[in-house]
Each structure stands twice: as structure tokens, then as C-alpha cells.
Amino acid sequence: MPASHPLRRHRPAAQAGGFVLLPLLLTGCASADPPDAGQRVGDGDGFRMTLGREVVLPDDSRLRYLRLASDSRCPPEVRCVWAGDAIVEFAWTPASGAAQSFELHTGLEPRSHAVGSRRLVLVSLERGPKPAAALRLEDGD
């Protein structure tokens, strides 16, 4: 194809566009949160967890939000006889030891659970198939 052919002139511009987009794509990937950010949580801290996330507690144990086990809560726009209950499952892994799973409820007990010498409290739970949980870590002393 001769250098003066119209298609020939556009090809370098298309290739240059790819080189411009590649760094932008890589930048976008680098700024995304990793699946387990390992956020540190202190005694008395209120914090939010989304499904699959993990936090590190003051004693270097780890807490992971495993799943929404069930949700029978009354929708906000509906008037119900009973408010319902949602159950979320967590796994707590001590600094040295095996993971232990447990469930917390929004409407029934237990709403809190001992994690080592501390207590984890479920403050609230958003709605939807993958609701974020608002939690608080209390010192056991």
C-alpha cells in the first residue's frame, strides 16, 4: 500500500491511541481496592464491612464477612406485623489457630459475639443481596 493511501495515514494514530490507553487502564487497576484490604480496627471502633472483606483486630486476629445467611426483614415501604430478622455469617481467625465461624442477627439474638477477649456487635445491616454490615468492636475489659 503506498504511503499516501488514506488507510495508511490513520493506522499510526490508532496504534498511538492504544499506547495512551494502556497506562490509563493500568492506573485504574492499581487504584482498585484489593479483595482483602486488611483494614485495622481498634477497640471501640465502629466500622463497615462488605461481603468477602476482612479486617485485622488489635490482637492480629482476623475477621471476615462470609455471607448473608438469610433475610426475612420487612421491606421499608411495607407495614408488617413483625420486623423480621437477617442473619450474617462471619469467620474469626485468631492470630494462631483455626478459623471459627459464627452468625449475628439483626432482630433476634445473638447480636454480638466474643472474638478472643473482645466483643463484636452488629449495629445495622443494609438491604439487598450483598448488604454492608455496620459493626463495632468492644474491648472485653
KERO-997073 format. One record per atom (N, C-alpha, C, O): residue number from 0; z negated, x, y; atom name. Coordinates in Angstrom, 2 decimals. Layout:
BEGIN
<NUM, <Z, X, Y>, CA>
...
***
This chain:
BEGIN
<0, <0.00, 0.86, -1.16>, N>
<0, <0.00, 0.00, 0.00>, CA>
<0, <0.00, 0.91, 1.23>, C>
<0, <-0.80, 1.85, 1.28>, O>
<1, <0.84, 0.67, 2.20>, N>
<1, <0.89, 1.51, 3.39>, CA>
<1, <-0.39, 1.35, 4.21>, C>
<1, <-1.04, 0.31, 4.15>, O>
<2, <-0.76, 2.39, 4.98>, N>
<2, <-1.98, 2.37, 5.78>, CA>
<2, <-1.93, 1.29, 6.84>, C>
<2, <-2.98, 0.83, 7.30>, O>
<3, <-0.74, 0.86, 7.25>, N>
<3, <-0.64, -0.16, 8.29>, CA>
<3, <-0.70, -1.57, 7.73>, C>
<3, <-0.63, -2.54, 8.49>, O>
<4, <-0.82, -1.73, 6.41>, N>
<4, <-0.87, -3.05, 5.78>, CA>
<4, <-2.15, -3.77, 6.24>, C>
<4, <-3.20, -3.14, 6.30>, O>
<5, <-2.08, -5.09, 6.57>, N>
<5, <-3.25, -5.81, 7.11>, CA>
<5, <-4.45, -5.80, 6.17>, C>
<5, <-5.58, -5.72, 6.64>, O>
<6, <-4.24, -5.88, 4.86>, N>
<6, <-5.37, -5.87, 3.93>, CA>
<6, <-6.06, -4.51, 3.91>, C>
<6, <-7.27, -4.42, 3.73>, O>
<7, <-5.30, -3.48, 4.08>, N>
<7, <-5.83, -2.12, 4.06>, CA>
<7, <-6.81, -1.91, 5.22>, C>
<7, <-7.83, -1.23, 5.06>, O>
<8, <-6.51, -2.47, 6.37>, N>
<8, <-7.36, -2.28, 7.53>, CA>
<8, <-8.72, -2.96, 7.37>, C>
<8, <-9.70, -2.47, 7.91>, O>
<9, <-8.81, -4.06, 6.65>, N>
<9, <-10.05, -4.80, 6.52>, CA>
<9, <-10.97, -4.25, 5.44>, C>
<9, <-12.17, -4.52, 5.46>, O>
<10, <-10.46, -3.51, 4.53>, N>
<10, <-11.26, -3.03, 3.42>, CA>
<10, <-12.41, -2.11, 3.86>, C>
<10, <-13.53, -2.31, 3.39>, O>
<11, <-12.20, -1.11, 4.72>, N>
<11, <-13.33, -0.27, 5.13>, CA>
<11, <-14.43, -1.07, 5.81>, C>
<11, <-15.61, -0.76, 5.63>, O>
<12, <-14.09, -2.09, 6.58>, N>
<12, <-15.11, -2.91, 7.25>, CA>
<12, <-15.95, -3.64, 6.21>, C>
<12, <-17.17, -3.74, 6.37>, O>
<13, <-15.33, -4.17, 5.16>, N>
<13, <-16.07, -4.86, 4.11>, CA>
<13, <-17.01, -3.90, 3.40>, C>
<13, <-18.15, -4.26, 3.10>, O>
<14, <-16.55, -2.70, 3.13>, N>
<14, <-17.40, -1.70, 2.48>, CA>
<14, <-18.56, -1.32, 3.39>, C>
<14, <-19.69, -1.19, 2.92>, O>
<15, <-18.29, -1.14, 4.67>, N>
<15, <-19.35, -0.78, 5.61>, CA>
<15, <-20.41, -1.88, 5.67>, C>
<15, <-21.60, -1.60, 5.79>, O>
<16, <-19.98, -3.14, 5.58>, N>
<16, <-20.93, -4.25, 5.59>, CA>
<16, <-21.90, -4.16, 4.43>, C>
<16, <-23.08, -4.48, 4.58>, O>
<17, <-21.42, -3.74, 3.27>, N>
<17, <-22.29, -3.57, 2.11>, CA>
<17, <-23.34, -2.51, 2.35>, C>
<17, <-24.49, -2.65, 1.92>, O>
<18, <-22.96, -1.44, 3.03>, N>
<18, <-23.92, -0.37, 3.32>, CA>
<18, <-24.96, -0.82, 4.33>, C>
<18, <-26.11, -0.36, 4.30>, O>
<19, <-24.58, -1.72, 5.22>, N>
<19, <-25.52, -2.24, 6.20>, CA>
<19, <-26.50, -3.19, 5.52>, C>
<19, <-27.69, -3.17, 5.82>, O>
<20, <-26.02, -4.03, 4.60>, N>
<20, <-26.88, -5.00, 3.93>, CA>
<20, <-27.84, -4.36, 2.94>, C>
<20, <-28.95, -4.86, 2.77>, O>
<21, <-27.45, -3.30, 2.29>, N>
<21, <-28.29, -2.70, 1.27>, CA>
<21, <-29.66, -2.29, 1.82>, C>
<21, <-30.66, -2.66, 1.21>, O>
<22, <-29.77, -1.56, 2.94>, N>
<22, <-31.10, -1.23, 3.46>, CA>
<22, <-31.90, -2.47, 3.84>, C>
<22, <-33.13, -2.48, 3.69>, O>
<23, <-31.23, -3.51, 4.34>, N>
<23, <-31.95, -4.73, 4.68>, CA>
<23, <-32.52, -5.40, 3.44>, C>
<23, <-33.64, -5.90, 3.47>, O>
<24, <-31.75, -5.42, 2.37>, N>
<24, <-32.23, -6.00, 1.12>, CA>
<24, <-33.40, -5.22, 0.57>, C>
<24, <-34.39, -5.80, 0.12>, O>
<25, <-33.30, -3.89, 0.60>, N>
<25, <-34.39, -3.05, 0.11>, CA>
<25, <-35.64, -3.22, 0.95>, C>
<25, <-36.75, -3.22, 0.40>, O>
<26, <-35.49, -3.36, 2.25>, N>
<26, <-36.63, -3.58, 3.13>, CA>
<26, <-37.32, -4.90, 2.77>, C>
<26, <-38.54, -4.97, 2.74>, O>
<27, <-36.52, -5.93, 2.51>, N>
<27, <-37.09, -7.22, 2.13>, CA>
<27, <-37.88, -7.15, 0.85>, C>
<27, <-38.92, -7.79, 0.72>, O>
<28, <-37.40, -6.37, -0.11>, N>
<28, <-38.10, -6.23, -1.38>, CA>
<28, <-39.39, -5.44, -1.20>, C>
<28, <-40.39, -5.76, -1.83>, O>
<29, <-39.38, -4.45, -0.36>, N>
<29, <-40.55, -3.60, -0.17>, CA>
<29, <-41.67, -4.35, 0.52>, C>
<29, <-42.84, -4.04, 0.31>, O>
<30, <-41.34, -5.33, 1.36>, N>
<30, <-42.38, -6.03, 2.10>, CA>
<30, <-42.96, -7.21, 1.33>, C>
<30, <-43.96, -7.78, 1.77>, O>
<31, <-42.38, -7.59, 0.22>, N>
<31, <-42.90, -8.71, -0.56>, CA>
<31, <-44.21, -8.31, -1.22>, C>
<31, <-44.39, -7.16, -1.62>, O>
<32, <-45.14, -9.29, -1.33>, N>
<32, <-46.41, -9.01, -1.99>, CA>
<32, <-46.18, -8.76, -3.47>, C>
<32, <-45.37, -9.45, -4.09>, O>
<33, <-46.88, -7.79, -4.05>, N>
<33, <-46.77, -7.59, -5.49>, CA>
<33, <-47.42, -8.75, -6.21>, C>
<33, <-48.22, -9.47, -5.61>, O>
<34, <-47.11, -8.96, -7.49>, N>
<34, <-47.67, -10.10, -8.22>, CA>
<34, <-49.19, -10.11, -8.20>, C>
<34, <-49.80, -11.18, -8.13>, O>
<35, <-49.82, -8.95, -8.26>, N>
<35, <-51.26, -8.84, -8.20>, CA>
<35, <-51.63, -7.89, -7.08>, C>
<35, <-51.61, -6.67, -7.26>, O>
<36, <-51.95, -8.45, -5.92>, N>
<36, <-52.22, -7.62, -4.77>, CA>
<36, <-53.56, -6.90, -4.90>, C>
<36, <-53.76, -5.87, -4.26>, O>
<37, <-54.48, -7.42, -5.72>, N>
<37, <-55.77, -6.77, -5.90>, CA>
<37, <-56.62, -6.81, -4.64>, C>
<37, <-57.34, -5.86, -4.36>, O>
<38, <-56.55, -7.90, -3.89>, N>
<38, <-57.36, -8.08, -2.68>, CA>
<38, <-58.83, -7.91, -3.04>, C>
<38, <-59.28, -8.44, -4.05>, O>
<39, <-59.58, -7.19, -2.22>, N>
<39, <-61.03, -7.03, -2.43>, CA>
<39, <-61.76, -8.18, -1.76>, C>
<39, <-61.44, -8.57, -0.63>, O>
<40, <-62.75, -8.72, -2.46>, N>
<40, <-63.56, -9.82, -1.95>, CA>
<40, <-65.01, -9.37, -1.96>, C>
<40, <-65.48, -8.79, -2.94>, O>
<41, <-65.73, -9.64, -0.86>, N>
<41, <-67.13, -9.25, -0.76>, CA>
<41, <-68.07, -10.42, -0.94>, C>
<41, <-67.64, -11.58, -0.93>, O>
<42, <-69.36, -10.12, -1.11>, N>
<42, <-70.38, -11.16, -1.24>, CA>
<42, <-70.39, -12.03, 0.00>, C>
<42, <-70.39, -11.53, 1.13>, O>
<43, <-70.40, -13.34, -0.20>, N>
<43, <-70.41, -14.30, 0.89>, CA>
<43, <-69.04, -14.63, 1.43>, C>
<43, <-68.90, -15.53, 2.26>, O>
<44, <-68.02, -13.94, 0.97>, N>
<44, <-66.66, -14.16, 1.45>, CA>
<44, <-66.08, -15.46, 0.92>, C>
<44, <-66.24, -15.81, -0.25>, O>
<45, <-65.40, -16.18, 1.81>, N>
<45, <-64.56, -17.29, 1.41>, CA>
<45, <-63.15, -16.72, 1.30>, C>
<45, <-62.75, -15.91, 2.13>, O>
<46, <-62.40, -17.14, 0.31>, N>
<46, <-61.04, -16.62, 0.13>, CA>
<46, <-60.18, -17.65, -0.57>, C>
<46, <-60.67, -18.61, -1.16>, O>
<47, <-58.89, -17.43, -0.48>, N>
<47, <-57.90, -18.34, -1.05>, CA>
<47, <-57.14, -17.61, -2.15>, C>
<47, <-56.76, -16.45, -1.98>, O>
<48, <-56.93, -18.29, -3.26>, N>
<48, <-56.15, -17.72, -4.36>, CA>
<48, <-55.03, -18.67, -4.74>, C>
<48, <-55.21, -19.89, -4.77>, O>
<49, <-53.88, -18.10, -5.03>, N>
<49, <-52.77, -18.88, -5.55>, CA>
<49, <-52.62, -18.56, -7.03>, C>
<49, <-53.12, -17.55, -7.51>, O>
<50, <-51.94, -19.43, -7.72>, N>
<50, <-51.75, -19.31, -9.16>, CA>
<50, <-51.22, -17.94, -9.54>, C>
<50, <-50.23, -17.47, -8.97>, O>
<51, <-51.86, -17.30, -10.51>, N>
<51, <-51.43, -16.00, -11.01>, CA>
<51, <-51.98, -14.81, -10.25>, C>
<51, <-51.80, -13.67, -10.69>, O>
<52, <-52.65, -15.03, -9.12>, N>
<52, <-53.16, -13.93, -8.32>, CA>
<52, <-54.49, -13.41, -8.86>, C>
<52, <-55.19, -14.08, -9.62>, O>
<53, <-54.80, -12.20, -8.44>, N>
<53, <-56.02, -11.54, -8.89>, CA>
<53, <-56.73, -10.92, -7.69>, C>
<53, <-56.08, -10.38, -6.79>, O>
<54, <-58.05, -10.99, -7.69>, N>
<54, <-58.86, -10.33, -6.66>, CA>
<54, <-59.85, -9.40, -7.36>, C>
<54, <-60.17, -9.56, -8.53>, O>
<55, <-60.33, -8.42, -6.59>, N>
<55, <-61.31, -7.46, -7.09>, CA>
<55, <-62.64, -7.77, -6.43>, C>
<55, <-62.73, -7.89, -5.21>, O>
<56, <-63.69, -7.91, -7.25>, N>
<56, <-65.02, -8.24, -6.75>, CA>
<56, <-65.78, -6.95, -6.44>, C>
<56, <-65.34, -5.86, -6.83>, O>
<57, <-66.93, -7.05, -5.73>, N>
<57, <-67.66, -5.84, -5.30>, CA>
<57, <-68.05, -4.88, -6.43>, C>
<57, <-68.16, -3.68, -6.20>, O>
<58, <-68.26, -5.39, -7.63>, N>
<58, <-68.64, -4.53, -8.76>, CA>
<58, <-67.42, -4.01, -9.53>, C>
<58, <-67.56, -3.53, -10.66>, O>
<59, <-66.24, -4.10, -8.94>, N>
<59, <-64.97, -3.70, -9.52>, CA>
<59, <-64.52, -4.55, -10.69>, C>
<59, <-63.58, -4.19, -11.40>, O>
<60, <-65.17, -5.70, -10.90>, N>
<60, <-64.65, -6.65, -11.88>, CA>
<60, <-63.48, -7.37, -11.22>, C>
<60, <-63.27, -7.27, -10.01>, O>
<61, <-62.72, -8.11, -12.03>, N>
<61, <-61.51, -8.78, -11.52>, CA>
<61, <-61.54, -10.26, -11.86>, C>
<61, <-62.04, -10.67, -12.91>, O>
<62, <-61.00, -11.04, -10.94>, N>
<62, <-60.91, -12.48, -11.12>, CA>
<62, <-59.45, -12.87, -10.97>, C>
<62, <-58.81, -12.51, -9.99>, O>
<63, <-58.93, -13.62, -11.96>, N>
<63, <-57.54, -14.08, -11.92>, CA>
<63, <-57.51, -15.60, -12.04>, C>
<63, <-58.23, -16.19, -12.84>, O>
<64, <-56.65, -16.21, -11.22>, N>
<64, <-56.42, -17.66, -11.24>, CA>
<64, <-55.33, -17.90, -12.28>, C>
<64, <-54.17, -17.58, -12.05>, O>
<65, <-55.72, -18.47, -13.42>, N>
<65, <-54.79, -18.64, -14.55>, CA>
<65, <-53.89, -19.87, -14.44>, C>
<65, <-52.67, -19.76, -14.55>, O>
<66, <-54.51, -21.05, -14.23>, N>
<66, <-53.67, -22.25, -14.27>, CA>
<66, <-54.43, -23.48, -13.78>, C>
<66, <-55.66, -23.51, -13.71>, O>
<67, <-53.65, -24.49, -13.45>, N>
<67, <-54.18, -25.81, -13.19>, CA>
<67, <-54.20, -26.51, -14.54>, C>
<67, <-53.15, -26.83, -15.09>, O>
<68, <-55.39, -26.75, -15.08>, N>
<68, <-55.51, -27.34, -16.42>, CA>
<68, <-55.22, -28.84, -16.40>, C>
<68, <-54.57, -29.36, -17.30>, O>
<69, <-55.70, -29.53, -15.36>, N>
<69, <-55.40, -30.96, -15.22>, CA>
<69, <-55.73, -31.39, -13.79>, C>
<69, <-56.50, -30.74, -13.08>, O>
<70, <-55.13, -32.50, -13.39>, N>
<70, <-55.38, -33.02, -12.06>, CA>
<70, <-55.24, -34.54, -12.09>, C>
<70, <-54.14, -35.08, -12.16>, O>
<71, <-56.38, -35.22, -12.03>, N>
<71, <-56.38, -36.68, -12.02>, CA>
<71, <-56.87, -37.21, -10.68>, C>
<71, <-57.31, -38.36, -10.57>, O>
<72, <-56.81, -36.36, -9.64>, N>
<72, <-57.28, -36.77, -8.32>, CA>
<72, <-56.41, -37.88, -7.74>, C>
<72, <-55.20, -37.93, -7.97>, O>
<73, <-57.04, -38.74, -7.01>, N>
<73, <-56.35, -39.84, -6.34>, CA>
<73, <-55.48, -39.28, -5.22>, C>
<73, <-55.97, -38.48, -4.43>, O>
<74, <-54.21, -39.69, -5.13>, N>
<74, <-53.37, -39.21, -4.03>, CA>
<74, <-53.97, -39.62, -2.68>, C>
<74, <-54.62, -40.67, -2.59>, O>
<75, <-53.77, -38.83, -1.63>, N>
<75, <-54.39, -39.11, -0.34>, CA>
<75, <-54.01, -40.46, 0.27>, C>
<75, <-54.83, -41.07, 0.96>, O>
<76, <-52.80, -40.94, 0.04>, N>
<76, <-52.35, -42.20, 0.65>, CA>
<76, <-52.67, -43.43, -0.20>, C>
<76, <-52.28, -44.54, 0.15>, O>
<77, <-53.38, -43.25, -1.30>, N>
<77, <-53.69, -44.36, -2.21>, CA>
<77, <-55.20, -44.59, -2.22>, C>
<77, <-55.99, -43.64, -2.16>, O>
<78, <-55.58, -45.85, -2.28>, N>
<78, <-57.00, -46.20, -2.38>, CA>
<78, <-57.36, -46.36, -3.85>, C>
<78, <-56.81, -47.22, -4.54>, O>
<79, <-58.28, -45.53, -4.33>, N>
<79, <-58.64, -45.53, -5.75>, CA>
<79, <-60.11, -45.88, -5.93>, C>
<79, <-60.92, -45.70, -5.02>, O>
<80, <-60.43, -46.38, -7.11>, N>
<80, <-61.82, -46.68, -7.45>, CA>
<80, <-62.60, -45.39, -7.63>, C>
<80, <-63.77, -45.30, -7.26>, O>
<81, <-61.96, -44.38, -8.22>, N>
<81, <-62.60, -43.08, -8.46>, CA>
<81, <-61.73, -41.99, -7.85>, C>
<81, <-60.50, -42.04, -7.98>, O>
<82, <-62.33, -41.02, -7.20>, N>
<82, <-61.58, -39.95, -6.53>, CA>
<82, <-60.83, -39.05, -7.51>, C>
<82, <-59.84, -38.42, -7.13>, O>
<83, <-61.29, -39.00, -8.75>, N>
<83, <-60.64, -38.17, -9.76>, CA>
<83, <-61.19, -36.75, -9.79>, C>
<83, <-62.16, -36.43, -9.10>, O>
<84, <-60.56, -35.92, -10.60>, N>
<84, <-61.05, -34.56, -10.81>, CA>
<84, <-59.87, -33.66, -11.14>, C>
<84, <-58.94, -34.06, -11.84>, O>
<85, <-59.91, -32.45, -10.63>, N>
<85, <-58.94, -31.43, -11.01>, CA>
<85, <-59.71, -30.29, -11.66>, C>
<85, <-60.84, -29.98, -11.28>, O>
<86, <-59.07, -29.67, -12.64>, N>
<86, <-59.70, -28.56, -13.36>, CA>
<86, <-58.80, -27.34, -13.25>, C>
<86, <-57.61, -27.40, -13.57>, O>
<87, <-59.37, -26.24, -12.79>, N>
<87, <-58.62, -24.99, -12.70>, CA>
<87, <-59.26, -23.95, -13.61>, C>
<87, <-60.48, -23.90, -13.75>, O>
<88, <-58.41, -23.12, -14.21>, N>
<88, <-58.90, -22.11, -15.15>, CA>
<88, <-58.77, -20.72, -14.54>, C>
<88, <-57.75, -20.37, -13.95>, O>
<89, <-59.83, -19.95, -14.70>, N>
<89, <-59.89, -18.58, -14.21>, CA>
<89, <-60.23, -17.64, -15.35>, C>
<89, <-60.75, -18.06, -16.38>, O>
<90, <-59.94, -16.37, -15.16>, N>
<90, <-60.37, -15.33, -16.10>, CA>
<90, <-61.12, -14.28, -15.29>, C>
<90, <-60.62, -13.79, -14.27>, O>
<91, <-62.31, -13.93, -15.74>, N>
<91, <-63.11, -12.88, -15.11>, CA>
<91, <-63.18, -11.71, -16.08>, C>
<91, <-63.55, -11.88, -17.24>, O>
<92, <-62.83, -10.53, -15.59>, N>
<92, <-62.86, -9.33, -16.41>, CA>
<92, <-63.86, -8.36, -15.80>, C>
<92, <-63.62, -7.84, -14.71>, O>
<93, <-64.98, -8.10, -16.50>, N>
<93, <-65.94, -7.13, -15.97>, CA>
<93, <-65.32, -5.74, -15.88>, C>
<93, <-64.30, -5.46, -16.52>, O>
<94, <-65.94, -4.86, -15.09>, N>
<94, <-65.41, -3.50, -14.91>, CA>
<94, <-65.22, -2.81, -16.26>, C>
<94, <-64.27, -2.05, -16.44>, O>
<95, <-66.11, -3.08, -17.19>, N>
<95, <-65.93, -2.56, -18.56>, CA>
<95, <-66.24, -3.69, -19.53>, C>
<95, <-67.39, -4.06, -19.73>, O>
<96, <-65.19, -4.23, -20.12>, N>
<96, <-65.37, -5.34, -21.05>, CA>
<96, <-64.14, -6.21, -21.13>, C>
<96, <-63.14, -5.99, -20.45>, O>
<97, <-64.26, -7.20, -21.98>, N>
<97, <-63.14, -8.11, -22.22>, CA>
<97, <-63.15, -9.28, -21.24>, C>
<97, <-64.20, -9.65, -20.72>, O>
<98, <-61.99, -9.84, -20.99>, N>
<98, <-61.84, -10.98, -20.09>, CA>
<98, <-62.52, -12.21, -20.69>, C>
<98, <-62.51, -12.42, -21.90>, O>
<99, <-63.11, -13.00, -19.80>, N>
<99, <-63.76, -14.26, -20.19>, CA>
<99, <-63.16, -15.36, -19.33>, C>
<99, <-63.16, -15.27, -18.10>, O>
<100, <-62.64, -16.39, -19.97>, N>
<100, <-62.05, -17.49, -19.19>, CA>
<100, <-63.07, -18.61, -19.01>, C>
<100, <-63.96, -18.80, -19.83>, O>
<101, <-62.92, -19.34, -17.91>, N>
<101, <-63.79, -20.47, -17.61>, CA>
<101, <-63.04, -21.43, -16.71>, C>
<101, <-62.02, -21.08, -16.11>, O>
<102, <-63.56, -22.66, -16.62>, N>
<102, <-62.94, -23.69, -15.80>, CA>
<102, <-63.89, -24.16, -14.72>, C>
<102, <-65.11, -24.20, -14.92>, O>
<103, <-63.33, -24.51, -13.57>, N>
<103, <-64.09, -25.11, -12.48>, CA>
<103, <-63.45, -26.44, -12.13>, C>
<103, <-62.24, -26.62, -12.25>, O>
<104, <-64.28, -27.38, -11.69>, N>
<104, <-63.84, -28.74, -11.37>, CA>
<104, <-63.97, -29.01, -9.88>, C>
<104, <-64.76, -28.38, -9.18>, O>
<105, <-63.17, -29.97, -9.41>, N>
<105, <-63.26, -30.39, -8.01>, CA>
<105, <-64.19, -31.60, -7.84>, C>
<105, <-64.81, -31.75, -6.79>, O>
<106, <-64.28, -32.45, -8.86>, N>
<106, <-65.05, -33.69, -8.72>, CA>
<106, <-66.24, -33.79, -9.65>, C>
<106, <-67.17, -34.54, -9.37>, O>
<107, <-66.23, -33.06, -10.72>, N>
<107, <-67.32, -33.06, -11.70>, CA>
<107, <-67.93, -31.66, -11.76>, C>
<107, <-67.50, -30.76, -11.04>, O>
<108, <-68.91, -31.49, -12.60>, N>
<108, <-69.49, -30.16, -12.81>, CA>
<108, <-68.81, -29.52, -14.01>, C>
<108, <-68.37, -30.23, -14.91>, O>
<109, <-68.70, -28.22, -14.04>, N>
<109, <-69.23, -27.25, -13.09>, CA>
<109, <-68.26, -26.98, -11.94>, C>
<109, <-67.04, -26.92, -12.14>, O>
<110, <-68.81, -26.84, -10.76>, N>
<110, <-68.03, -26.47, -9.58>, CA>
<110, <-68.22, -24.99, -9.25>, C>
<110, <-67.58, -24.44, -8.35>, O>
<111, <-69.13, -24.36, -10.00>, N>
<111, <-69.38, -22.92, -9.82>, CA>
<111, <-69.62, -22.28, -11.18>, C>
<111, <-69.90, -22.96, -12.17>, O>
<112, <-69.52, -20.95, -11.20>, N>
<112, <-69.68, -20.22, -12.46>, CA>
<112, <-70.19, -18.81, -12.16>, C>
<112, <-69.78, -18.18, -11.19>, O>
<113, <-71.10, -18.33, -13.01>, N>
<113, <-71.62, -16.96, -12.87>, CA>
<113, <-70.55, -15.96, -13.29>, C>
<113, <-69.96, -16.08, -14.36>, O>
<114, <-70.30, -14.97, -12.43>, N>
<114, <-69.40, -13.86, -12.74>, CA>
<114, <-70.23, -12.59, -12.54>, C>
<114, <-70.36, -12.09, -11.42>, O>
<115, <-70.78, -12.10, -13.62>, N>
<115, <-71.71, -10.98, -13.53>, CA>
<115, <-72.96, -11.43, -12.81>, C>
<115, <-73.55, -12.45, -13.17>, O>
<116, <-73.38, -10.68, -11.79>, N>
<116, <-74.59, -11.04, -11.03>, CA>
<116, <-74.26, -11.93, -9.83>, C>
<116, <-75.13, -12.15, -8.99>, O>
<117, <-73.06, -12.43, -9.74>, N>
<117, <-72.62, -13.26, -8.63>, CA>
<117, <-72.23, -14.65, -9.11>, C>
<117, <-72.15, -14.91, -10.31>, O>
<118, <-72.00, -15.54, -8.16>, N>
<118, <-71.58, -16.91, -8.48>, CA>
<118, <-70.31, -17.21, -7.72>, C>
<118, <-70.22, -16.99, -6.51>, O>
<119, <-69.32, -17.72, -8.45>, N>
<119, <-68.05, -18.13, -7.87>, CA>
<119, <-68.09, -19.64, -7.68>, C>
<119, <-68.40, -20.37, -8.61>, O>
<120, <-67.78, -20.10, -6.47>, N>
<120, <-67.83, -21.52, -6.13>, CA>
<120, <-66.42, -21.99, -5.75>, C>
<120, <-65.76, -21.37, -4.92>, O>
<121, <-65.98, -23.09, -6.37>, N>
<121, <-64.71, -23.72, -5.99>, CA>
<121, <-65.00, -24.64, -4.82>, C>
<121, <-65.68, -25.65, -4.98>, O>
<122, <-64.49, -24.29, -3.64>, N>
<122, <-64.74, -25.05, -2.42>, CA>
<122, <-63.77, -26.21, -2.32>, C>
<122, <-64.17, -27.34, -2.04>, O>
<123, <-62.48, -25.95, -2.55>, N>
<123, <-61.47, -27.02, -2.49>, CA>
<123, <-60.22, -26.56, -3.23>, C>
<123, <-60.06, -25.39, -3.56>, O>
<124, <-59.35, -27.52, -3.48>, N>
<124, <-58.11, -27.25, -4.19>, CA>
<124, <-56.99, -28.05, -3.54>, C>
<124, <-57.10, -29.27, -3.38>, O>
<125, <-55.92, -27.36, -3.16>, N>
<125, <-54.77, -28.05, -2.57>, CA>
<125, <-54.14, -28.96, -3.62>, C>
<125, <-54.54, -28.96, -4.78>, O>
<126, <-53.16, -29.72, -3.21>, N>
<126, <-52.45, -30.62, -4.12>, CA>
<126, <-51.12, -29.99, -4.53>, C>
<126, <-50.62, -29.09, -3.86>, O>
<127, <-50.56, -30.48, -5.63>, N>
<127, <-49.27, -30.01, -6.08>, CA>
<127, <-49.36, -29.34, -7.44>, C>
<127, <-50.45, -29.17, -7.97>, O>
<128, <-48.21, -28.96, -8.00>, N>
<128, <-48.18, -28.38, -9.35>, CA>
<128, <-48.79, -26.97, -9.42>, C>
<128, <-49.24, -26.55, -10.48>, O>
<129, <-48.80, -26.24, -8.30>, N>
<129, <-49.38, -24.89, -8.26>, CA>
<129, <-50.29, -24.78, -7.05>, C>
<129, <-50.01, -24.03, -6.11>, O>
<130, <-51.39, -25.53, -7.07>, N>
<130, <-52.22, -25.60, -5.87>, CA>
<130, <-53.04, -24.32, -5.63>, C>
<130, <-53.53, -23.70, -6.57>, O>
<131, <-53.17, -23.95, -4.37>, N>
<131, <-54.03, -22.83, -3.99>, CA>
<131, <-55.48, -23.30, -4.05>, C>
<131, <-55.78, -24.46, -3.76>, O>
<132, <-56.37, -22.40, -4.44>, N>
<132, <-57.79, -22.71, -4.53>, CA>
<132, <-58.55, -21.97, -3.44>, C>
<132, <-58.33, -20.78, -3.22>, O>
<133, <-59.43, -22.69, -2.75>, N>
<133, <-60.34, -22.08, -1.78>, CA>
<133, <-61.65, -21.82, -2.52>, C>
<133, <-62.25, -22.73, -3.09>, O>
<134, <-62.09, -20.56, -2.50>, N>
<134, <-63.27, -20.15, -3.26>, CA>
<134, <-64.25, -19.41, -2.36>, C>
<134, <-63.90, -18.98, -1.26>, O>
<135, <-65.47, -19.26, -2.85>, N>
<135, <-66.48, -18.48, -2.17>, CA>
<135, <-67.24, -17.67, -3.22>, C>
<135, <-67.56, -18.18, -4.29>, O>
<136, <-67.52, -16.41, -2.91>, N>
<136, <-68.29, -15.55, -3.80>, CA>
<136, <-69.68, -15.41, -3.24>, C>
<136, <-69.86, -14.95, -2.11>, O>
<137, <-70.69, -15.81, -4.02>, N>
<137, <-72.07, -15.75, -3.57>, CA>
<137, <-72.81, -14.67, -4.33>, C>
<137, <-72.64, -14.52, -5.53>, O>
<138, <-73.64, -13.92, -3.60>, N>
<138, <-74.47, -12.90, -4.22>, CA>
<138, <-75.54, -13.60, -5.04>, C>
<138, <-76.12, -14.58, -4.58>, O>
<139, <-75.80, -13.12, -6.23>, N>
<139, <-76.76, -13.73, -7.13>, CA>
<139, <-78.21, -13.47, -6.78>, C>
<139, <-79.10, -14.08, -7.36>, O>
<140, <-78.46, -12.56, -5.84>, N>
<140, <-79.85, -12.23, -5.47>, CA>
<140, <-80.52, -13.29, -4.66>, C>
<140, <-81.68, -13.15, -4.28>, O>
***
